[in-house]
Each structure stands twice: as C-alpha cells, then as structure tokens.
Amino acid sequence: MFSQQAWLEITQFMGVVDKISTIDELNESLRTVLGQLGVKHLICISAFGMPAMQNRKPMFGFRDTEWVKHYRKMNYHVDDALPQYALKLRHWEDPFWWTDFVAENDLTPLQLKIFSEAHSYGLKQGVVFGIPVDVDNNDEVVEFAYASVAGDIVKSDEIENTLLTVLLAAHRTARRIHMRLFLANESKFLADPIVNFSPNIKNIDSLTPTELATLKQFVENDTYEQIAAAMGCSISNVKKHLSSAQDKLEFGSRKEMLVSLLRHHYLI
C-alpha cells in the first residue's frame, strides 16, 4: 500500500498536470510525485508519427541521474536488451518488468552486467510501458511512445496501474508542450541523452539494391545465417554488403547501425 503522502502527491499532480507549461516543470513535478513511490529513473521516448518527434528523442524524464550519466559513458545503448526488445514490438500489450524480462530471455553476459549495474545504482526493479498515442480507424496504434521507470519499487498491480495513470497524463502534457513549440517554430526537442546518432538518410540512395535488401534483412532477422538464407547467398557476402552499407551510412559499427535503424523504425 502507498503512504498517505504518496497518495496526496499523486492527487495533487493529477490536478495540475494539464496546467504545466514547460518540460522542465513537468520533469520536476514527476520527480516529486514518483519519488514518493520509490522511482529514481524515468525516460519517456517518442516513437513515431508526430512531426515534432520524428527523431525518437526523449519527451520527458530524469536525464541528469547518475545512472543515465554512467549509461552514456559506457555506451550501453548499443547492447542494452531492453530498448532493443521494446523497439521491435509492433503491438503494445502489457507492461513488462525488468526481472521478468531477465528471467525469460537468454541475455549476453554484457546485457546481464547492465542490469546488475543498474541495480547497484538503486534501480532494484523496473518496468517498461508502451503508451498508445494515436490510432487509425481500425483501432490500430499508429503512434506510440514508451517509458522506462525504475527504482526501489516492488512489482504489483497497484504500482503498475498508478504509474501508467501518471505517465499517460504526463505524456499528454509533454505532447501538448512539444506541439506548441513546434507550431511556433521554437521547437528545441530534448537532446537524446542515450544515443546521438541517426541514419544518414542523405546517403541511403548510394546503397546498391543488394545492399539495401541485405540491410532490410539485417533489421528484420537475428543472425547472419538467417539473412544468408533469405538472400540466397553466403554469410561472407552478407557481411560484405553490411560493411559497405555501414561505411556509406557512416556508422561506427554494425551494432550501432542496427540500434539506430530500429530506433527510427527505418526499413521496418
């Protein structure tokens, strides 16, 4: 059960959230209310759809925590299993909790190390929420965002439902603020604290049809063997085409290229 103070903070936040006018103010309000629930980490990333949010930048969250600083310093975005998994989802259903995710997936030693270090920074449990933003006439989600929340929290329906309620309200406010700035040509969409690269689209036309097809398979498949089978070629040719695409798109590694393409939903 939440404390009386926690419920008071939540109630106050829900009463004023629609009047918040800046992202900084939203972040500080969230830090206050979520702190009562034991939350120490929050990042909400836009996915696609809204013109002001095409580059998958953070909409709101705690960008100055020690964990985020460490995460950036170690370049963990390249190997972190959580965002890679989240970005591959075509349909959002229930939130997924960090501990369940670790237990249910065959993670690499580095991916397990990332979770272990997050725990050492006080992120003992975490949960990732998909936030549907817009749907088409068939009720299919055509725009979404996702929020990662963690801290000294205990998995329960109560905290899951409370966090989702707060995040939906915060996202509505963040969307309004960013759209207002965008329409006023004053948009200064938050610099991504995790990943600063994006697909170099201006060079995409320089890819050969085979390189482009191989890159598409690279985004959609898990192994070089699967790509080779789909392309009807050898694994060495797959690697050659990917290396050429990597050079033309100016990425530092294939992993960096894959994560970036997934983040931008490019070629998927």
N, C-alpha and C positions, 0 to 999 in steps of 0.2 A: 504494500500500500504506500502511496505517496504521502509525504508530510503535508500538514495544513498549509505551510508556507509555499510548498511546491504548487499546490492547487491554486493558491492565491496568485502566484506569479503567472501561472498558465492562464487563469481567468483574465487578469489584467492585460496580458499580451494579446489575447484574442479580442479584447475590447478596443485596443488601439492600433492593431497591426495595419488596418486599412488606411490609417492616417499617417503612417510613416512615409517620409518623402525622400530619403536617401538610403543607399545600400549600406553605408557605414552605420547609420542609425539602426537599420534592420539587423545588421550583424551584432551590434552591441546589445540590442534587445533580446536577440536569440541567445547570446552568451549568458545573459542574466537568467532567462527562464529555463534554458536547457541545463544550465549549471545546477539548478535545483534538482535535476533528475540524474545528475552524475555524468552528464555528457561533457567531454573535453575536446571532441573533434567533430567538425561538420564541414562538408564541402558539398555544394549542390551544383551540378554541371548541366548546362543546357545541351540538348541532343541535336535536334534539327527542326527546321520549319520556319521559325520566326527570323526575318531578315536581320534583325539586330543581333541574332545569336547563332549565326551560321558557323562560326569558328569553334564551337564547343567550348566556350570559355566559362569559368565559374560565374554563376549568377549571384551567389552569396555564400557566406561561410566564414570559418575561422582560418584565415590564410597566414597568420603570424605565430602559430603554435610551434613549440619545439619539435613536435613530431613532423609537421609539414616541412620545417627547415631541414631536418635530418633526411627526410624522404627525398627532398630535392637534391641535397648534397650527394646522396648515394645513387641518384638517378634510378630509383626503384620503379619509376613508371614503366620502364622497359620490360620488367619481369613480373611485376605485381599481378597475381592471378585474378584479383577481384575486379579491377576495371576491365581487363581483357574479357572476362566472363560477362560482365554487365553489358559491355558494348556489343557483344554478339547476340544478345537477346532480341528477338523480333517481336515478342509479345511479353508484356509485363504481367505477372500474376501476383503471387505473394512476395513480401519482402524476404530476403534471405540473410540469415545470421552468419557471422564470421565463423563461429565454432562449428556450425553445421556444415558450412562450405568446406572447411579444412577436413572434417571427418569424412565427407562424401566424395572428395576429389583426390586424385593422385598428383600431388604437388611436388615440384622440384625442391631440392634442399634450399635453394635461394628463396623460393617462394615461401617456404616454411620459416626461413630466417626472418623474412619481412614481418610475418605475423608475430613471431617471437619478440622482435624488437618493438613492434607496436605495443605489445603487452607490457614491455619494460618501461614504456613512456606513459603508462597508466590507461592504455586502451585495452582493458581486460575483455571487453565484449563489444561487438559492433554489428550493425545491421545496415543493409543497403535497400533503399526504397526506390521503386520506379514511380514517377509522378506523371500520370497522363495529363497532357496539357490541352490537346485538341483532338477531335475525332471527325471522321467523314460521315457521309450519310448512311453508311453501313455500320456505324459504331466501331470502326477500326481506328486504332490510335495512329494519327498521322504526325503527331508531335509529342515528344516526351522529354522529361529531364530525369536525372537520377541523383539521389542524395545519399551520401555515406555518413553515418553517425556512429560514434564510438565513445567509450569512456568506461567509467566504473558503474556499468549498468548490468542488470540481470534480465535474461530473456524471459519475457512474459507477454501475454496478450494485452495487459494493461498498458505497459510502456510502449509496445508496438503501436497500439491504436492512438495513444496520446501523441507520440512522436509524429505519426502520419498526419494527424489533425493539425498540429503546429506547422509542419513542413508544407502542407497544402496551402495554408493561409500565408506563410512566408513566401512561397513561390508565387502566389497570386500578386502579392505586393511587389516582389522583385520584378516580375514580368511587366507590371504597370510602370515602374520606375524606369526600367531599361527602354521600354517602348516610348515613353515620353521623351527621354533624352535622344533616342534615335530619330523620332519625328522632328525634333527641334535641331537636328544635325549637331547635337552636342554629345553624342554617344561616346563614352570612354569606357567601353566594356572592359571588365576587370582582366588584367593580365593573368594568364594562366600560371598558377604557382607550381604546377607539376610539369607540364610539357609546353615548350615554347615553339615547337616546330609544327609545320603543316605541310600537306602535299604541295609540291611545287607545280601547280597546275599549268603554269605557263610553259612547262617543258613536257607536258603529257603528250602533246602532238608529235614529239620527237621519237616516241616509242614505236617500234615496228608492230604490226598486227600480232605477231607471235609473242613479243614481249608483253604487250597489253593483255593478251589472253592468258599468258602464264601468270602475270600479276593478279589477274582476277581469280585464278585458281588458288593462288597463294593466299588471298584473303579468305577464300571460302573453305579451304582444306587445311588439315592439320599437319600433314607430313609431305616430304618430298616424294615419297613413294606414291601417295595418292595423286599428287599433281602430275607425276610422270605417267601414271595410268590414265588419267583423264586426258592428258595431252597426247598420248601415244608416242612418247619419246623417252629418252634415257634420263636418269637422275642428274647426270653431269650436264646435260643440255638445260634442264630446269634451272640448275644453279647458275649456269652461264647467262641465261636470259634474265634471271632475277638480279644478278650482279650488274648487268648492263642497265636495267631499269633503275636500280639503286643509284648508279653513277649519274644517270640523266636527271633523276629527280633530286639529286644532291642530298641523299640521306647518308648518315654515318654508318649504318648497319642495316641488315635485313630486319632485325627485330624492331628497330626504330621505325623503319618504313611500314611494317605491319601494324604496329600500335597506332601510328598516325593515320593510316588509311581506315582503320577500324574506328578511331575517334571521330573521323569526319564522315563516316558511313559512305566512303567513296569506293565505288566498284562493288557495293553490296546493296 
